[in-house]
Amino acid sequence: MTRTWDQEYSLLEGRLVDEGLDVDNIVARLKHQHIETASWAYAASGTRFGVFPQPFHAKTVDHKLEDAATVHHFTGIAPSVAIHIPWDKVDDYAELGAKARAHGISIGAVNPNLFQEPEYQYGSLGNASAASRAKALAHIKECVDIMHTVKSKILSLWFADGTNFPGQGDFRKRKRWFIESLLDVHELFTNGDRMLIEYKPFEPAFYHTDISDWGMAYTIATHVGPRAEVLVDLGHHLPNANVEHIVSFLLDEGRLGGFHFNDRKYADDDLTVGSIHPFELFLIYAELAAGEDAGLAGNVAYMIDQSHTLKNNVEEMIQSVVNLQVSYAKALIINRHALELAQATNDVLGAEETLRAAYETDVRPLLWRVRSEMGLPDAVSPIAGFRASGYAEKTAKERG
């Protein structure tokens, strides 16, 4: 006989209670999970070789808000959308914020574009041209003004700056230009504002990148001030980097500001979250959940940054949000007492098996309870709920 979801949940709850876990607390934390989506992920995307537009792609900022609100409608944990300027440039940013709120969401991180203009061919804040550096700094300050208008608290910074050939640039001068400029930006912040500094080892620069790893981002952040923190993009690491270790280190230093979630097979592939390395994603969340327990991860910003080249944008975003929800749920059901005991006694196998027990648990019954209590359209499967809604067909007809 097939068990109902209620019965499946009761069995899982009983096991968790037997392990000494507070199930109601776990449910409450899952309800308060906040995953931000990115406006640009709803538009047409592709590769360096071409972009493949589809009828359902967002053509306007209003379309992007509508799509982001739809992801939140079916998941319940995606209440904000990041914007990229000038991709999302409008005449009235107060009106943009009001439109987002009318959709039941808010504007999240504001991202300056510092790689697209001709003046940035040789870099932005790291450019040898003072005029190019001034243009970049003015644009960042413009984005701070936009932040304040749309009531965002996060300025998210990624720089394509670097060089392609030996001797092309002076490493130390470029580093100092970055610090000087970001110190200037830091002075514009008001209560609660934060600057998240992203890093990337290569691409589009292939000889050196000015902020190429978490240590460089951390160093710059410490020079700039207490409102500057590090942003971790899961695709921005060299092969086999231990991302969960980086996360734990930055948490302990009080400088983990946020995430860009995606997945990769080779480099910065921007694939669906959890599609290639689901166990790594779980281990990252294991550190984040432990950081929450220690009071170190209460202000981390979580955002999805991926390229939807083959799937329906909204559907893939829902899939990614659900994958993050699953990883967080598994991290929350780790038997921390057993793990700490195994670590304290150098029981290597026991510690690994404790993590494995949580990772291999089917948490769908737990998420069924969460979604049911949140009143979502489909408590079993947000993707099934989206597909049954006809939204994809409706937007393709309206926008095509």
C-alpha positions in Angstrom: 0.0 0.0 0.0 1.3 3.5 -0.9 1.8 5.7 2.1 0.3 9.3 2.0 2.5 12.3 2.4 1.1 12.8 5.9 2.2 9.3 6.8 5.6 9.8 5.2 6.0 13.0 7.2 5.0 11.3 10.5 7.7 8.6 9.9 10.4 11.2 9.2 9.4 13.4 12.2 9.5 10.4 14.5 13.1 9.6 13.4 14.2 13.2 13.8 12.6 13.5 17.3 14.4 10.3 18.3 17.7 11.9 17.3 16.9 14.9 19.6 16.1 17.4 16.8 13.6 20.2 17.2 11.4 19.6 14.2 9.3 22.7 14.7 12.5 24.9 14.7 13.6 23.2 11.5 10.3 23.9 9.9 10.4 27.6 11.0 13.9 28.0 9.6 12.8 26.5 6.3 9.9 28.9 6.1 12.2 31.8 6.6 14.7 30.7 3.9 15.3 33.6 1.5 16.6 32.9 -2.0 17.0 36.0 -4.3 16.6 35.5 -8.0 18.4 37.6 -10.7 16.5 39.8 -13.2 18.9 39.0 -16.0 18.3 35.3 -15.7 14.7 35.8 -17.0 15.9 37.4 -20.2 17.3 35.7 -23.3 20.8 34.2 -22.7 23.3 32.0 -24.4 27.0 31.7 -24.9 29.8 33.8 -26.4 28.8 32.2 -29.7 25.2 33.3 -29.7 22.0 34.0 -27.9 18.9 32.0 -28.5 15.8 34.0 -27.7 12.5 32.2 -27.0 8.9 33.6 -26.9 8.7 33.2 -23.2 11.8 35.2 -22.4 11.4 38.5 -20.5 11.6 41.4 -22.9 11.2 44.2 -20.4 11.9 45.0 -16.7 8.2 44.5 -16.0 8.4 41.0 -17.5 11.3 40.2 -15.2 9.4 41.3 -12.2 6.4 39.2 -13.3 8.7 36.2 -13.7 10.4 36.7 -10.3 7.1 37.1 -8.6 5.9 33.8 -10.2 8.9 31.9 -8.8 8.1 33.3 -5.4 4.4 32.4 -5.8 5.3 28.7 -6.3 8.2 28.4 -3.9 7.3 30.9 -1.1 11.0 31.6 -0.4 12.1 33.9 -3.3 10.7 37.3 -2.2 13.4 39.5 -3.9 15.0 40.1 -7.3 18.4 41.5 -8.0 18.8 44.1 -10.7 21.7 44.9 -13.1 22.3 48.5 -14.3 22.1 49.5 -17.1 20.4 46.3 -18.2 17.5 47.2 -15.9 17.7 51.0 -16.3 14.4 52.9 -15.9 13.5 56.5 -15.7 11.9 56.2 -12.3 13.5 53.8 -9.8 11.0 54.7 -7.0 8.3 53.5 -9.4 10.3 50.3 -10.1 10.4 49.5 -6.4 6.7 50.2 -6.1 6.0 47.8 -9.1 8.0 45.1 -7.4 6.1 45.5 -4.2 2.8 45.4 -6.1 3.9 42.0 -7.4 4.6 40.9 -3.8 8.4 41.0 -4.0 11.1 43.6 -3.5 14.2 44.8 -5.3 17.3 43.1 -3.9 21.0 43.6 -4.7 21.9 46.3 -7.2 24.7 45.2 -9.6 26.7 47.8 -11.6 27.8 46.8 -15.1 31.6 47.4 -15.2 32.6 45.4 -18.2 30.4 46.3 -21.1 31.4 49.9 -22.0 34.2 50.6 -24.5 36.1 52.5 -21.7 36.4 49.2 -19.8 38.3 47.3 -22.5 41.4 47.5 -20.2 39.5 47.4 -16.9 37.3 49.6 -14.7 38.7 50.5 -11.3 42.0 48.8 -12.3 42.4 50.6 -15.5 45.5 52.7 -16.1 43.3 55.4 -17.5 42.2 57.8 -14.8 39.2 58.7 -16.9 38.0 55.1 -17.2 38.4 54.7 -13.4 36.4 57.8 -12.9 33.6 56.6 -15.1 33.5 53.3 -13.3 33.4 55.0 -9.9 30.7 57.4 -11.0 28.6 54.4 -12.2 29.0 52.6 -8.9 27.9 55.7 -7.0 24.9 55.9 -9.3 24.0 52.4 -8.3 24.3 53.3 -4.6 21.7 56.1 -5.2 19.5 53.5 -6.9 19.9 51.2 -3.9 18.6 53.9 -1.6 15.7 54.7 -3.9 14.5 51.1 -4.3 15.2 50.5 -0.6 17.9 47.9 -1.2 20.7 47.3 1.2 23.2 45.5 -1.0 25.6 46.7 -3.6 27.0 43.6 -5.4 30.3 44.1 -7.2 32.0 41.9 -9.8 34.9 43.2 -11.8 36.2 41.7 -15.1 39.4 43.6 -14.6 42.7 41.8 -15.4 45.3 41.4 -18.0 46.0 38.9 -20.8 49.7 39.3 -21.2 52.8 39.5 -18.9 53.8 43.1 -18.3 50.5 44.6 -19.4 49.7 46.1 -16.0 51.2 47.0 -12.7 49.7 44.5 -10.1 50.3 46.7 -7.1 49.0 49.9 -8.6 45.8 48.2 -9.8 45.2 46.8 -6.3 45.6 50.2 -4.7 43.2 51.8 -7.3 40.6 49.3 -6.3 41.0 50.0 -2.6 41.0 53.8 -3.0 37.8 53.8 -5.2 35.9 51.4 -2.9 36.8 53.4 0.2 35.1 56.3 -1.6 32.0 54.2 -2.2 32.0 52.9 1.4 31.6 56.5 2.6 28.2 56.7 0.9 26.6 53.9 2.8 23.9 54.4 5.4 22.7 52.1 8.2 22.5 48.5 7.0 24.1 49.1 3.6 26.6 46.5 2.5 29.1 46.0 -0.3 29.6 42.5 -1.5 32.9 41.9 -3.4 32.9 39.0 -5.8 36.0 37.2 -7.1 36.8 35.0 -10.1 40.1 33.2 -11.1 39.9 33.9 -14.8 37.6 35.0 -17.8 37.6 37.4 -19.5 41.2 38.0 -18.3 43.4 35.0 -18.8 46.9 36.1 -17.5 45.8 37.7 -14.2 42.5 38.8 -12.7 42.7 41.7 -10.2 40.3 40.0 -7.7 40.9 36.3 -8.5 40.2 34.5 -5.3 38.5 34.8 -1.9 41.7 35.9 -0.1 42.1 38.9 -2.4 38.4 39.8 -2.0 38.7 39.4 1.8 41.9 41.6 1.9 40.3 44.4 -0.1 37.1 44.2 2.1 39.2 44.5 5.3 41.0 47.6 3.8 37.7 49.2 2.7 35.7 48.9 5.9 33.2 46.9 8.0 30.4 47.2 5.4 32.5 45.4 2.8 32.2 41.6 2.6 33.0 38.7 0.3 30.6 37.2 -2.2 31.1 33.6 -3.1 30.0 32.4 -6.6 30.0 28.6 -6.8 31.3 28.8 -10.4 34.2 31.1 -9.6 36.8 28.6 -8.3 39.5 26.6 -9.8 38.8 22.8 -10.1 38.5 20.9 -6.8 38.6 24.0 -4.6 37.1 23.2 -1.2 34.2 25.8 -1.2 32.7 24.6 2.1 36.1 25.3 3.8 36.2 28.8 2.2 32.6 29.4 3.5 33.5 28.3 7.0 36.6 30.4 7.1 34.8 33.6 5.9 32.0 32.9 8.4 34.4 32.8 11.2 36.0 36.0 10.1 32.6 37.7 9.9 33.1 38.6 6.2 30.9 36.2 4.3 28.4 38.6 2.7 26.6 36.5 0.2 26.3 33.8 -2.5 25.7 33.5 -6.2 24.4 29.9 -6.6 24.8 27.9 -9.7 26.7 24.8 -10.7 29.6 23.9 -13.0 31.3 21.0 -14.7 34.4 22.8 -16.0 34.6 26.4 -15.0 32.0 29.2 -14.7 29.3 27.2 -16.5 26.3 28.8 -14.7 24.4 25.5 -14.7 21.3 24.7 -12.7 22.0 24.8 -8.9 22.7 21.3 -7.6 22.6 19.7 -11.1 26.3 18.6 -11.1 27.6 18.7 -7.5 24.6 18.1 -5.1 26.8 16.7 -2.3 29.1 19.7 -2.4 26.0 22.0 -2.2 24.9 20.0 0.9 28.3 20.4 2.5 28.2 24.1 1.9 24.8 24.3 3.5 26.1 22.2 6.4 28.6 24.9 7.2 26.0 27.7 6.7 23.5 25.9 9.1 26.3 25.5 11.6 27.1 29.2 11.2 23.5 30.1 11.9 23.6 28.0 15.1 26.7 29.9 16.1 25.2 33.3 15.3 27.6 33.9 12.4 25.4 33.6 9.3 22.3 35.7 10.1 23.0 38.3 7.4 24.2 36.2 4.5 22.5 37.1 1.2 21.6 34.2 -1.1 21.1 34.7 -4.8 20.8 32.5 -7.9 23.0 33.6 -10.8 22.8 31.1 -13.7 22.4 31.1 -17.4 19.2 29.5 -18.7 20.1 28.5 -22.2 18.0 25.4 -22.8 15.2 25.3 -20.2 12.3 27.6 -19.6 13.8 30.4 -17.4 11.0 30.5 -14.8 10.8 26.7 -14.5 14.6 26.3 -14.2 14.6 29.0 -11.5 12.0 27.2 -9.5 14.0 24.0 -9.9 17.1 25.8 -8.5 15.2 27.3 -5.6 13.8 23.8 -4.7 17.3 22.3 -4.9 18.6 24.9 -2.5 15.6 24.2 -0.2 16.4 20.5 -0.3 20.1 21.1 0.6 19.2 23.4 3.4 16.6 20.9 4.8 19.2 18.2 4.8 21.8 20.4 6.5 19.2 21.2 9.2 18.6 17.6 10.0 22.3 16.7 10.6 22.6 15.1 14.0 25.0 17.7 15.3 25.5 16.0 18.7 26.7 12.8 17.0 28.9 14.8 14.6 30.6 16.7 17.3 31.2 13.6 19.3 32.7 11.8 16.3 34.9 14.9 15.6 36.0 15.1 19.2 37.1 11.4 19.3 38.7 11.4 15.9 36.0 8.9 14.6 36.6 9.8 11.0 34.2 7.2 9.6 31.5 8.0 12.2 31.6 11.7 11.3 31.3 11.1 7.6 28.5 8.6 8.1 26.6 11.2 10.2 26.7 13.6 7.3 25.8 10.9 4.9 22.8 9.9 6.9 21.4 13.5 6.6 22.3 13.8 2.9 20.7 10.5 1.9 17.5 11.3 3.8 14.4 12.0 1.6 13.4 15.4 2.9 10.4 15.8 0.6 7.9 14.9 3.4 9.4 17.7 5.5 9.2 20.2 2.7 5.6 19.0 2.1 4.7 20.1 5.6 6.5 23.4 5.1 4.8 24.2 1.8 1.4 23.0 3.1 1.6 25.4 6.1 2.7 28.2 3.8 -0.3 27.6 1.6 1.6 27.2 -1.7 -0.2 26.0 -4.8 1.5 22.6 -4.9 2.9 21.4 -1.6 4.5 18.3 -3.2 6.1 19.8 -6.2 6.4 23.5 -7.0 7.5 22.6 -10.6 4.4 20.5 -11.1 2.3 23.4 -9.8 4.0 25.8 -12.2 3.5 23.5 -15.2 -0.1 23.0 -14.4 -0.6 26.8 -14.1 -0.2 27.4 -17.8 2.1 30.4 -17.1 4.8 29.3 -19.6 2.3 29.0 -22.4 0.6 32.3 -21.4 3.8 34.3 -21.4 5.0 32.8 -24.7 1.8 33.8 -26.3 1.8 37.3 -24.8 5.5 38.1 -25.3 6.2 36.2 -28.5 
